[in-house]
Amino acid sequence: MPPSNTQNDNTVPRRVLVLDFVNQAKDVKSDYLSVSVAEAMLDPLKKTGKFYLLPRTSDGHTSTSSVSGSSALSLSKGTFDESEAIQRAKAAGADVVVVGIYVTVGDKVMIQTKALDVHTGQMAVAKTASGQLDATVFDLIQNLANGMSAAMASALPPLPRQIVVTQKIGSGFYAKDFQAHAFAGAALALGKPNPYLSAGFGASADLKFEFLHPYFQPYFYMGANFTGGQKAVESMSLFTLAGGASYAFALPVKTAFVRSVGVTPFLALGSTFGSIRAASDLIAENFSYSVFTFSMGASLDAYITDVWSAALSLRMDYLAESQTPLPIISIQLGVGYRL
């Protein structure tokens, strides 16, 4: 895995694949430049500190498998083909691919190189250099590599971490903007009326993310509540698992300590199970139960950093038991984290 960007925990360096350069004139005497130019790009790119370089083996080729049955990551027909270069880079897990050609005529050489953004297919940087095909060609190559690396460092900043998470999903799925919460706080059973249960303590965790469409955000929740009893009930435990949908709204709020504020309402369906300890006629008995549950509510996030927030949750879990349906209101404080 590439190292994380030390300047911003919410970004990661781009993964760069450098392909062998194409000998456009097919001059056998200059074949050595194909690998030499590609190898010369590696050290200047590394020195920028902005990229993660996919390794190349000692024979001048990357260690990843290739497309079209060729083990070498040079373009398969010896001609320049940007679409094939991008396809090979995707197969290698790269975000950027560096490609190029060179043409030799007599004792002259011209080298052209490009950096292609694999995610957009667009050209980010292009450089050309010309010179003599003699001992000075290596100075020409080094200067081209230095200029190309500096331009790439400027034009190709680190990627937001959510893009990296999206790529990990694979198989054409679209998922990003992951956010998780952990809460703890009070829970109150509301009955109609409810002389049996008193306020209790609860803890919960949830996860939401954007999937396939920006307006559909799957939501998953699990929580536990423990409450004391009145009259015939000594205590009750409640464990809830639910899944549904949510959507995050940004609010135009910003202070010296809060970078941004967001509100996330949600709806979910699931199940609540647990046990009730009853003390009817001074004889204590334990009863297990499992009921269908409808959950709704919202969380409020005040982001202290780009990824961490102080959070407040207000939710209602409606236990749809046929004879004694029970709504549970929870008010909890916690922390949030988002990718």
C-alpha positions as CSV (number, residue, x, y, z in Angstrom):
1,M,0.0,0.0,0.0
2,P,1.2,3.5,-0.7
3,P,2.2,5.6,2.4
4,S,-0.2,8.2,3.6
5,N,0.4,11.8,2.9
6,T,1.9,13.3,6.1
7,Q,0.6,16.8,5.3
8,N,-3.0,15.8,5.1
9,D,-4.5,12.6,6.6
10,N,-7.4,12.9,4.2
11,T,-5.3,12.4,1.1
12,V,-2.9,9.8,-0.3
13,P,-0.1,10.0,-2.9
14,R,-0.9,9.0,-6.5
15,R,0.4,5.6,-7.7
16,V,2.6,6.1,-10.8
17,L,3.4,3.6,-13.4
18,V,6.2,4.4,-15.9
19,L,6.0,2.4,-19.1
20,D,8.9,1.7,-21.5
21,F,9.2,4.4,-24.2
22,V,8.3,3.4,-27.7
23,N,11.0,3.4,-30.4
24,Q,8.9,5.1,-33.0
25,A,11.4,4.8,-35.9
26,K,12.2,1.2,-34.9
27,D,16.0,2.0,-35.0
28,V,17.6,-1.1,-33.5
29,K,20.7,0.8,-32.5
30,S,18.7,3.1,-30.2
31,D,16.5,0.3,-28.6
32,Y,18.4,0.8,-25.3
33,L,16.7,4.2,-24.9
34,S,13.3,2.5,-24.4
35,V,14.2,1.3,-20.9
36,S,16.8,4.0,-20.2
37,V,14.4,6.9,-20.5
38,A,11.7,5.1,-18.4
39,E,14.3,4.3,-15.7
40,A,15.6,7.9,-15.6
41,M,12.1,9.1,-14.7
42,L,12.0,7.1,-11.4
43,D,14.5,8.9,-9.2
44,P,13.3,12.5,-9.9
45,L,9.7,11.4,-9.3
46,K,10.7,9.8,-6.0
47,K,12.5,12.9,-4.9
48,T,9.4,15.1,-5.3
49,G,7.9,13.1,-2.3
50,K,4.5,13.4,-4.0
51,F,4.1,10.0,-5.6
52,Y,4.1,6.3,-4.8
53,L,6.1,4.5,-7.6
54,L,5.0,1.1,-8.7
55,P,8.2,-1.0,-8.8
56,R,10.0,-2.0,-12.0
57,T,12.1,-5.2,-12.2
58,S,15.7,-5.4,-13.1
59,D,14.9,-5.9,-16.8
60,G,13.3,-2.5,-16.9
61,H,9.6,-3.7,-16.7
62,T,7.1,-3.4,-13.9
63,S,6.5,-6.4,-11.8
64,T,2.7,-6.4,-12.4
65,S,1.0,-8.6,-14.9
66,S,0.1,-7.0,-18.2
67,V,-2.6,-7.0,-20.8
68,S,-2.8,-8.8,-24.2
69,G,-0.6,-11.6,-22.9
70,S,2.7,-9.7,-22.8
71,S,4.8,-9.9,-19.7
72,A,6.6,-6.6,-20.4
73,L,4.8,-3.4,-19.8
74,S,5.9,-1.9,-23.1
75,L,3.1,-1.2,-25.5
76,S,2.2,-4.4,-27.3
77,K,2.6,-3.4,-30.9
78,G,5.6,-1.1,-30.4
79,T,3.4,1.9,-31.3
80,F,2.1,4.7,-29.1
81,D,-1.5,4.0,-27.9
82,E,-2.8,6.1,-25.0
83,S,-5.9,3.9,-24.5
84,E,-3.8,0.8,-24.1
85,A,-1.5,2.6,-21.7
86,I,-4.4,3.6,-19.5
87,Q,-5.7,0.0,-19.7
88,R,-2.4,-1.4,-18.5
89,A,-2.2,1.2,-15.8
90,K,-5.6,0.3,-14.4
91,A,-4.6,-3.4,-14.4
92,A,-1.6,-2.4,-12.3
93,G,-3.6,-0.3,-9.9
94,A,-2.0,3.0,-10.9
95,D,-3.5,6.5,-10.8
96,V,-1.1,8.0,-13.3
97,V,0.8,6.4,-16.2
98,V,3.9,8.0,-17.8
99,V,4.3,7.1,-21.5
100,G,6.4,8.4,-24.3
101,I,8.1,7.9,-27.7
102,Y,11.4,8.8,-29.2
103,V,12.5,9.2,-32.8
104,T,16.1,8.9,-34.1
105,V,17.2,10.3,-37.4
106,G,20.9,9.9,-38.0
107,D,22.7,11.4,-35.0
108,K,19.6,13.3,-33.8
109,V,17.0,12.2,-31.3
110,M,13.7,13.7,-30.2
111,I,11.9,12.4,-27.0
112,Q,8.3,13.1,-26.2
113,T,6.6,12.1,-22.9
114,K,3.2,12.4,-21.3
115,A,1.6,11.8,-17.9
116,L,-2.0,10.6,-18.2
117,D,-4.5,10.7,-15.4
118,V,-5.9,7.2,-15.3
119,H,-9.2,8.2,-13.6
120,T,-10.1,10.9,-16.2
121,G,-8.1,9.7,-19.2
122,Q,-6.9,13.2,-19.7
123,M,-3.3,14.3,-20.3
124,A,-1.9,16.1,-17.3
125,V,1.6,17.0,-18.4
126,A,3.6,16.7,-21.6
127,K,7.3,17.5,-22.4
128,T,9.5,17.3,-25.5
129,A,13.3,17.3,-25.7
130,S,15.7,17.1,-28.7
131,G,19.4,16.7,-28.9
132,Q,22.4,14.7,-30.2
133,L,22.4,10.9,-30.1
134,D,25.8,10.7,-28.5
135,A,27.2,10.8,-24.9
136,T,25.2,14.0,-24.2
137,V,21.9,12.1,-24.7
138,F,22.0,11.0,-21.1
139,D,22.1,14.7,-19.9
140,L,19.2,15.3,-22.2
141,I,17.2,12.4,-20.7
142,Q,18.0,13.6,-17.1
143,N,16.9,17.1,-17.8
144,L,13.7,15.9,-19.3
145,A,13.1,13.6,-16.3
146,N,13.7,16.5,-13.9
147,G,11.4,18.8,-15.8
148,M,8.7,16.2,-16.1
149,S,8.8,15.3,-12.4
150,A,8.5,18.9,-11.3
151,A,5.5,19.5,-13.6
152,M,3.8,16.4,-12.5
153,A,4.2,17.3,-8.8
154,S,2.5,20.6,-9.5
155,A,-0.3,19.3,-11.9
156,L,-1.1,16.0,-10.0
157,P,-1.7,16.7,-6.3
158,P,-2.5,13.8,-3.9
159,L,-5.9,12.1,-4.2
160,P,-8.7,12.5,-1.7
161,R,-8.8,9.3,0.3
162,Q,-12.4,8.7,-0.7
163,I,-11.3,8.1,-4.3
164,V,-9.0,5.4,-3.1
165,V,-11.8,3.8,-1.1
166,T,-14.0,3.9,-4.2
167,Q,-11.3,2.1,-6.2
168,K,-11.1,-0.7,-3.6
169,I,-14.8,-1.5,-4.0
170,G,-14.1,-2.6,-7.6
171,S,-16.5,-4.4,-10.0
172,G,-17.9,-1.2,-11.2
173,F,-19.6,-0.3,-8.0
174,Y,-19.7,3.3,-6.8
175,A,-19.1,3.9,-3.0
176,K,-17.5,6.7,-1.2
177,D,-17.9,9.3,1.7
178,F,-17.9,6.7,4.4
179,Q,-18.9,8.1,7.9
180,A,-19.1,6.3,11.2
181,H,-20.3,7.3,14.6
182,A,-20.0,6.0,18.2
183,F,-22.5,7.3,20.7
184,A,-23.4,7.0,24.4
185,G,-26.2,8.6,26.3
186,A,-29.7,8.3,27.9
187,A,-32.6,6.3,26.6
188,L,-36.2,6.7,27.7
189,A,-39.1,4.3,27.2
190,L,-42.3,6.3,26.5
191,G,-45.2,3.8,26.8
192,K,-48.9,4.9,26.7
193,P,-48.7,5.2,29.6
194,N,-45.7,3.3,30.8
195,P,-45.6,2.7,34.5
196,Y,-43.1,-0.2,34.1
197,L,-39.8,1.2,32.7
198,S,-37.7,4.2,33.7
199,A,-34.9,6.0,31.9
200,G,-31.8,4.0,31.2
201,F,-28.4,4.1,29.5
202,G,-27.6,3.4,25.9
203,A,-24.7,3.1,23.5
204,S,-24.7,2.8,19.7
205,A,-22.7,2.9,16.5
206,D,-23.7,3.6,12.9
207,L,-22.2,3.7,9.4
208,K,-23.4,5.5,6.3
209,F,-21.9,6.0,2.8
210,E,-22.7,7.2,-0.7
211,F,-23.5,4.3,-3.0
212,L,-24.3,4.3,-6.8
213,H,-26.1,7.7,-6.6
214,P,-25.3,10.7,-4.5
215,Y,-28.8,10.9,-3.1
216,F,-28.9,7.3,-1.9
217,Q,-26.8,6.7,1.2
218,P,-27.1,3.3,2.9
219,Y,-27.3,3.5,6.6
220,F,-26.5,0.7,9.2
221,Y,-27.1,0.9,12.9
222,M,-26.5,-1.2,16.0
223,G,-27.3,-0.1,19.5
224,A,-27.9,-1.4,23.1
225,N,-30.1,0.1,25.8
226,F,-30.4,-0.9,29.4
227,T,-33.2,0.4,31.6
228,G,-34.5,-0.1,35.1
229,G,-38.0,-0.9,35.9
230,Q,-41.0,0.2,38.0
231,K,-43.8,-1.9,39.5
232,A,-43.7,-5.4,38.0
233,V,-40.5,-5.0,35.8
234,E,-37.1,-5.0,37.4
235,S,-35.0,-4.4,34.3
236,M,-35.0,-4.7,30.5
237,S,-32.2,-5.0,27.9
238,L,-32.6,-4.0,24.3
239,F,-30.2,-4.8,21.4
240,T,-31.1,-3.3,18.0
241,L,-29.8,-4.0,14.5
242,A,-31.2,-2.0,11.6
243,G,-30.5,-0.9,8.1
244,G,-32.0,1.8,5.9
245,A,-31.2,5.1,4.2
246,S,-29.8,8.5,5.1
247,Y,-28.7,11.8,3.6
248,A,-26.2,14.3,4.8
249,F,-27.0,18.1,4.6
250,A,-24.3,20.6,5.1
251,L,-25.1,23.7,7.1
252,P,-23.5,27.2,6.5
253,V,-22.0,27.3,10.0
254,K,-18.3,27.9,10.7
255,T,-16.6,29.2,13.9
256,A,-13.0,29.4,15.2
257,F,-13.2,25.8,16.4
258,V,-15.8,24.2,14.0
259,R,-14.8,23.9,10.3
260,S,-18.3,22.8,9.2
261,V,-21.6,21.4,10.4
262,G,-23.7,18.6,9.0
263,V,-27.1,17.1,9.7
264,T,-27.9,13.5,8.7
265,P,-31.5,12.3,9.0
266,F,-32.2,8.6,8.6
267,L,-34.8,5.9,8.4
268,A,-34.1,2.2,9.1
269,L,-35.9,-1.1,9.7
270,G,-34.6,-4.0,11.8
271,S,-35.0,-6.1,14.8
272,T,-34.7,-5.6,18.6
273,F,-34.1,-8.5,20.9
274,G,-33.1,-8.9,24.6
275,S,-34.6,-9.9,27.9
276,I,-37.0,-8.7,30.5
277,R,-36.7,-9.5,34.2
278,A,-40.2,-9.4,35.7
279,A,-40.9,-9.6,39.5
280,S,-44.6,-10.3,39.6
281,D,-45.8,-11.5,43.0
282,L,-42.3,-11.3,44.4
283,I,-41.2,-14.2,42.0
284,A,-38.5,-13.0,39.5
285,E,-38.6,-14.4,36.0
286,N,-36.6,-13.7,32.9
287,F,-38.3,-13.5,29.5
288,S,-36.5,-13.3,26.1
289,Y,-38.1,-11.5,23.2
290,S,-37.4,-10.5,19.6
291,V,-39.6,-7.9,17.8
292,F,-39.6,-5.9,14.5
293,T,-38.3,-2.3,14.9
294,F,-38.7,0.9,13.0
295,S,-36.0,3.5,13.6
296,M,-35.9,7.2,12.7
297,G,-33.9,10.2,13.8
298,A,-31.0,12.4,12.9
299,S,-27.4,13.1,13.9
300,L,-25.7,16.5,14.1
301,D,-21.9,16.7,13.4
302,A,-19.7,19.6,14.2
303,Y,-16.4,18.9,12.4
304,I,-13.4,19.9,14.4
305,T,-11.0,18.6,11.7
306,D,-11.7,17.5,8.1
307,V,-12.4,13.9,9.4
308,W,-13.3,14.1,13.1
309,S,-16.5,15.5,14.5
310,A,-18.3,16.0,17.8
311,A,-21.7,14.5,17.3
312,L,-25.2,14.5,18.8
313,S,-27.8,11.8,18.0
314,L,-31.5,12.0,18.5
315,R,-33.4,8.8,17.6
316,M,-36.6,6.8,18.2
317,D,-36.7,3.0,18.0
318,Y,-40.3,1.9,17.8
319,L,-40.7,-1.8,19.0
320,A,-43.7,-3.0,17.0
321,E,-44.9,-5.7,19.4
322,S,-48.6,-6.5,18.7
323,Q,-49.9,-6.2,22.3
324,T,-47.5,-3.7,23.9
325,P,-45.7,-1.6,21.2
326,L,-42.9,0.4,22.8
327,P,-41.2,3.6,21.6
328,I,-37.7,4.2,22.9
329,I,-36.3,7.8,22.6
330,S,-32.5,8.1,22.8
331,I,-30.4,11.2,23.2
332,Q,-26.7,10.4,22.9
333,L,-23.4,12.2,22.5
334,G,-20.4,10.8,20.6
335,V,-17.7,11.2,17.9
336,G,-17.8,10.9,14.2
337,Y,-15.2,9.9,11.6
338,R,-15.4,10.2,7.9
339,L,-13.2,9.1,4.9
